[in-house]
């Protein structure tokens, strides 16, 4: 199996001082929105005000189109599809990592496509509306996966 990691360039300037955030950890044992029906959640990120989860689950909270990736709206307390989900690879699929760059969300893992978009094998760019190819060129018979994504100012 071939493993790949991608580094996405990031150019940012910092102005002002860092803002401190105070959080108090508590355990919430109340019943709430159910989670995955099978599998596990392997990665979380926050994107456009929503919590994005990805992993090896085939459905989140019984919502169609949430295979291997879903978004949670904290205001409405609901899960929904992120562009129709990810399509399984050879035998299974899972999401492993996220990165944001120039306003887009990059998704890495092991999947054959992101919502059947050609050229999105194991890595895809979500522009807030649809998945896009990065032109990786990985063929349909190759076994590839992406385990981590990182944005960097080094490029």
C-alpha positions as CSV (number, residue, x, y, z in Angstrom):
1,X,0.0,0.0,0.0
2,X,1.4,3.4,-0.9
3,X,1.0,6.2,1.7
4,X,1.2,9.8,0.7
5,X,1.3,13.1,2.6
6,X,0.7,16.5,1.1
7,X,1.9,19.9,2.2
8,X,-0.3,22.7,1.0
9,X,1.4,26.1,0.9
10,X,-0.1,28.8,3.1
11,X,0.7,32.5,3.1
12,X,-0.5,34.4,6.1
13,X,0.3,37.6,8.0
14,X,-0.3,38.1,11.7
15,X,-1.3,41.4,13.1
16,X,-2.3,42.3,16.7
17,X,-2.1,40.1,19.7
18,X,-3.2,36.5,20.2
19,X,-6.7,36.2,21.7
20,X,-7.0,33.9,24.7
21,X,-10.0,31.6,25.0
22,X,-11.1,30.1,28.3
23,X,-12.7,26.7,28.2
24,X,-14.0,24.5,31.0
25,X,-14.1,20.9,30.1
26,X,-17.3,19.1,31.2
27,X,-18.8,15.7,30.4
28,X,-22.2,15.8,28.7
29,X,-24.0,12.6,29.5
30,X,-27.4,13.7,28.2
31,X,-29.0,12.0,25.3
32,X,-28.5,13.8,22.0
33,X,-28.1,13.4,18.3
34,X,-26.9,9.9,17.6
35,X,-23.5,9.4,16.0
36,X,-22.2,6.8,13.6
37,X,-24.2,3.7,12.8
38,X,-21.0,1.7,12.1
39,X,-17.3,2.4,12.1
40,X,-15.4,5.3,13.8
41,X,-14.7,9.0,13.5
42,X,-11.0,9.5,12.8
43,X,-10.7,13.3,12.1
44,X,-12.5,16.5,13.1
45,X,-12.2,20.1,11.9
46,X,-14.2,23.3,11.9
47,X,-15.1,24.7,8.5
48,X,-17.5,27.6,7.7
49,X,-19.0,27.4,11.2
50,X,-19.7,23.7,11.1
51,X,-18.0,20.7,12.7
52,X,-16.7,18.3,10.0
53,X,-16.2,14.7,10.9
54,X,-14.6,12.0,8.8
55,X,-13.7,8.3,9.5
56,X,-14.8,4.8,8.6
57,X,-18.5,5.3,9.3
58,X,-21.0,4.5,6.5
59,X,-23.7,6.8,7.8
60,X,-23.9,9.6,10.4
61,X,-27.0,9.9,12.6
62,X,-29.1,8.1,9.9
63,X,-28.6,10.9,7.4
64,X,-28.3,9.8,3.8
65,X,-25.2,11.0,1.9
66,X,-23.0,11.0,5.0
67,X,-20.8,8.1,4.1
68,X,-17.3,8.6,5.6
69,X,-17.8,12.4,6.0
70,X,-20.5,14.6,7.5
71,X,-21.0,18.1,8.8
72,X,-22.7,19.1,12.1
73,X,-24.5,22.3,12.7
74,X,-24.3,23.3,16.3
75,X,-27.1,25.8,16.0
76,X,-29.7,23.3,14.7
77,X,-28.1,20.3,16.4
78,X,-28.2,18.3,13.1
79,X,-25.9,16.3,10.9
80,X,-26.0,16.7,7.2
81,X,-24.2,15.6,4.1
82,X,-21.0,17.3,2.9
83,X,-21.4,17.1,-0.8
84,X,-22.8,13.5,-0.9
85,X,-20.0,11.8,1.0
86,X,-17.0,9.7,0.0
87,X,-17.1,6.6,-2.2
88,X,-15.4,3.5,-0.8
89,X,-12.1,2.3,-2.2
90,X,-11.1,-1.3,-2.4
91,X,-13.3,-2.9,0.2
92,X,-13.8,0.1,2.4
93,X,-13.1,3.8,3.0
94,X,-12.0,6.2,5.7
95,X,-11.2,9.9,6.1
96,X,-8.0,10.7,8.0
97,X,-7.2,14.4,7.8
98,X,-8.2,17.9,6.9
99,X,-6.5,21.1,6.0
100,X,-7.8,24.5,4.9
101,X,-6.1,26.7,2.3
102,X,-7.4,29.9,0.6
103,X,-10.9,29.2,2.0
104,X,-11.2,25.6,0.7
105,X,-11.2,22.4,2.8
106,X,-8.9,19.6,1.7
107,X,-9.9,16.1,2.7
108,X,-7.4,13.2,2.8
109,X,-8.0,9.5,3.4
110,X,-8.6,6.3,1.6
111,X,-11.5,6.5,-0.8
112,X,-12.1,6.0,-4.5
113,X,-13.8,9.4,-5.1
114,X,-15.4,12.3,-3.3
115,X,-19.1,12.1,-4.4
116,X,-18.1,10.4,-7.7
117,X,-16.0,13.4,-8.9
118,X,-13.2,12.1,-11.2
119,X,-9.6,12.6,-10.0
120,X,-10.5,12.8,-6.3
121,X,-9.0,9.5,-5.2
122,X,-7.8,9.7,-1.6
123,X,-7.6,13.5,-1.7
124,X,-10.2,16.2,-2.7
125,X,-10.8,19.9,-2.4
126,X,-14.2,21.0,-1.1
127,X,-14.9,24.6,-2.2
128,X,-18.0,25.0,0.0
129,X,-20.3,23.8,-2.7
130,X,-18.7,20.8,-4.4
131,X,-15.7,18.6,-4.5
132,X,-12.8,19.3,-6.9
133,X,-9.9,17.2,-8.2
134,X,-6.3,18.1,-7.4
135,X,-5.1,16.3,-10.5
136,X,-3.2,13.7,-8.5
137,X,-3.3,11.2,-11.4
138,X,-3.7,8.1,-9.2
139,X,-5.1,5.4,-11.4
140,X,-8.2,3.4,-10.6
141,X,-6.2,0.2,-9.9
142,X,-3.7,1.8,-7.5
143,X,-4.0,1.5,-3.8
144,X,-3.2,4.9,-2.3
145,X,-4.2,6.7,0.8
146,X,-3.4,10.1,2.5
147,X,-2.7,10.0,6.2
148,X,-2.0,13.6,6.9
149,X,-2.4,17.1,5.4
150,X,-0.6,20.2,6.5
151,X,-0.6,23.8,5.4
152,X,2.8,25.6,5.6
153,X,4.3,29.0,5.0
154,X,7.5,27.3,3.8
155,X,6.6,27.5,0.1
